[in-house]
Amino acid sequence: MLGVYMDKDIDKELKKILIDLNSRIKLNYIIGFHNELRNLLKFKYVELESQLKKEGLSTDAKRELKRQLQDCKNYDAALAINTFLMFYSHTEECLYHLCKDAPEKPSSTGSISRFKKPLKSL
């Protein structure tokens, strides 16, 4: 009979370890994605600026380069928002896994605050 309880304890501990490991891997991927894309954007921006400084460019070519520079700035701002949303969804997923075995279940609302009561019951 003692072996059954030990197996449940081991299963819970293993589950915690796997959730923690999964969480760390996902966070590293999110950070890596953000940093890599940001570096590529900076490189592209510098490249476009150097092209814009060249003499003999037509008005249309200059306009296109300026548009591409603005696109880099816009995408950089969007990258920050997207990175935040990835962290938010990661947090929500972690809370779901933490609370799915809680005595009190999360409410069906879409807000992250739905995990407040289940977390308190743990």
TADAFEN-V64635 format. One record per residue. N is the residue number from 1. RES is the residue in one small letter. SS is DSSP state (hx for helix, st for strand, lp for the rest). PHI is phi in whole degrees, -180 to 180 (none if undefined). D_FIRST is the distance of its C-alpha to the first C-alpha in whole Angstrom. Layout:
n:N res:RES ss:SS phi:PHI d_first:D_FIRST
n:N res:RES ss:SS phi:PHI d_first:D_FIRST
This chain:
n:1 res:m ss:lp phi:none d_first:0
n:2 res:l ss:hx phi:-63 d_first:4
n:3 res:g ss:hx phi:-61 d_first:5
n:4 res:v ss:hx phi:-64 d_first:6
n:5 res:y ss:hx phi:-66 d_first:7
n:6 res:m ss:hx phi:-64 d_first:9
n:7 res:d ss:hx phi:-62 d_first:10
n:8 res:k ss:hx phi:-66 d_first:12
n:9 res:d ss:hx phi:-65 d_first:13
n:10 res:i ss:hx phi:-65 d_first:15
n:11 res:d ss:hx phi:-60 d_first:16
n:12 res:k ss:hx phi:-65 d_first:18
n:13 res:e ss:hx phi:-66 d_first:19
n:14 res:l ss:hx phi:-63 d_first:20
n:15 res:k ss:hx phi:-61 d_first:22
n:16 res:k ss:hx phi:-62 d_first:24
n:17 res:i ss:hx phi:-63 d_first:25
n:18 res:l ss:hx phi:-66 d_first:26
n:19 res:i ss:hx phi:-65 d_first:28
n:20 res:d ss:hx phi:-64 d_first:30
n:21 res:l ss:hx phi:-63 d_first:31
n:22 res:n ss:hx phi:-60 d_first:32
n:23 res:s ss:hx phi:-62 d_first:34
n:24 res:r ss:hx phi:-63 d_first:35
n:25 res:i ss:hx phi:-64 d_first:37
n:26 res:k ss:hx phi:-64 d_first:38
n:27 res:l ss:hx phi:-62 d_first:40
n:28 res:n ss:hx phi:-65 d_first:41
n:29 res:y ss:hx phi:-65 d_first:43
n:30 res:i ss:hx phi:-62 d_first:44
n:31 res:i ss:hx phi:-64 d_first:46
n:32 res:g ss:hx phi:-62 d_first:47
n:33 res:f ss:hx phi:-60 d_first:48
n:34 res:h ss:hx phi:-60 d_first:50
n:35 res:n ss:hx phi:-65 d_first:52
n:36 res:e ss:hx phi:-65 d_first:53
n:37 res:l ss:hx phi:-65 d_first:54
n:38 res:r ss:hx phi:-65 d_first:56
n:39 res:n ss:hx phi:-64 d_first:58
n:40 res:l ss:hx phi:-63 d_first:59
n:41 res:l ss:hx phi:-64 d_first:61
n:42 res:k ss:hx phi:-62 d_first:62
n:43 res:f ss:hx phi:-62 d_first:63
n:44 res:k ss:hx phi:-64 d_first:65
n:45 res:y ss:hx phi:-63 d_first:66
n:46 res:v ss:hx phi:-63 d_first:68
n:47 res:e ss:hx phi:-61 d_first:69
n:48 res:l ss:hx phi:-66 d_first:71
n:49 res:e ss:hx phi:-62 d_first:73
n:50 res:s ss:hx phi:-67 d_first:74
n:51 res:q ss:hx phi:-66 d_first:75
n:52 res:l ss:hx phi:-68 d_first:77
n:53 res:k ss:lp phi:-80 d_first:79
n:54 res:k ss:lp phi:-68 d_first:81
n:55 res:e ss:lp phi:-84 d_first:84
n:56 res:g ss:lp phi:89 d_first:86
n:57 res:l ss:lp phi:-78 d_first:83
n:58 res:s ss:lp phi:-72 d_first:84
n:59 res:t ss:hx phi:-61 d_first:83
n:60 res:d ss:hx phi:-64 d_first:81
n:61 res:a ss:hx phi:-65 d_first:79
n:62 res:k ss:hx phi:-64 d_first:79
n:63 res:r ss:hx phi:-62 d_first:77
n:64 res:e ss:hx phi:-65 d_first:75
n:65 res:l ss:hx phi:-64 d_first:74
n:66 res:k ss:hx phi:-64 d_first:73
n:67 res:r ss:hx phi:-64 d_first:71
n:68 res:q ss:hx phi:-66 d_first:69
n:69 res:l ss:hx phi:-63 d_first:69
n:70 res:q ss:hx phi:-65 d_first:68
n:71 res:d ss:hx phi:-60 d_first:65
n:72 res:c ss:hx phi:-62 d_first:64
n:73 res:k ss:hx phi:-63 d_first:64
n:74 res:n ss:hx phi:-64 d_first:62
n:75 res:y ss:hx phi:-69 d_first:60
n:76 res:d ss:hx phi:-62 d_first:59
n:77 res:a ss:hx phi:-66 d_first:58
n:78 res:a ss:hx phi:-66 d_first:56
n:79 res:l ss:hx phi:-62 d_first:54
n:80 res:a ss:hx phi:-62 d_first:53
n:81 res:i ss:hx phi:-65 d_first:52
n:82 res:n ss:hx phi:-63 d_first:50
n:83 res:t ss:hx phi:-65 d_first:48
n:84 res:f ss:hx phi:-60 d_first:48
n:85 res:l ss:hx phi:-64 d_first:46
n:86 res:m ss:hx phi:-66 d_first:44
n:87 res:f ss:hx phi:-64 d_first:43
n:88 res:y ss:hx phi:-63 d_first:42
n:89 res:s ss:hx phi:-67 d_first:41
n:90 res:h ss:hx phi:-63 d_first:38
n:91 res:t ss:hx phi:-62 d_first:37
n:92 res:e ss:hx phi:-62 d_first:37
n:93 res:e ss:hx phi:-65 d_first:34
n:94 res:c ss:hx phi:-63 d_first:32
n:95 res:l ss:hx phi:-63 d_first:32
n:96 res:y ss:hx phi:-60 d_first:31
n:97 res:h ss:hx phi:-67 d_first:28
n:98 res:l ss:hx phi:-69 d_first:27
n:99 res:c ss:hx phi:-97 d_first:28
n:100 res:k ss:lp phi:-67 d_first:26
n:101 res:d ss:lp phi:-103 d_first:23
n:102 res:a ss:lp phi:-71 d_first:25
n:103 res:p ss:lp phi:-60 d_first:24
n:104 res:e ss:lp phi:-105 d_first:28
n:105 res:k ss:lp phi:-83 d_first:30
n:106 res:p ss:lp phi:-64 d_first:33
n:107 res:s ss:lp phi:-73 d_first:36
n:108 res:s ss:lp phi:-90 d_first:38
n:109 res:t ss:lp phi:-70 d_first:41
n:110 res:g ss:lp phi:-88 d_first:42
n:111 res:s ss:lp phi:-81 d_first:42
n:112 res:i ss:hx phi:-67 d_first:40
n:113 res:s ss:hx phi:-68 d_first:40
n:114 res:r ss:hx phi:-65 d_first:37
n:115 res:f ss:hx phi:-92 d_first:34
n:116 res:k ss:hx phi:-61 d_first:35
n:117 res:k ss:hx phi:-66 d_first:33
n:118 res:p ss:hx phi:-61 d_first:30
n:119 res:l ss:hx phi:-65 d_first:30
n:120 res:k ss:hx phi:-67 d_first:31
n:121 res:s ss:hx phi:-81 d_first:28
n:122 res:l ss:lp phi:-80 d_first:26
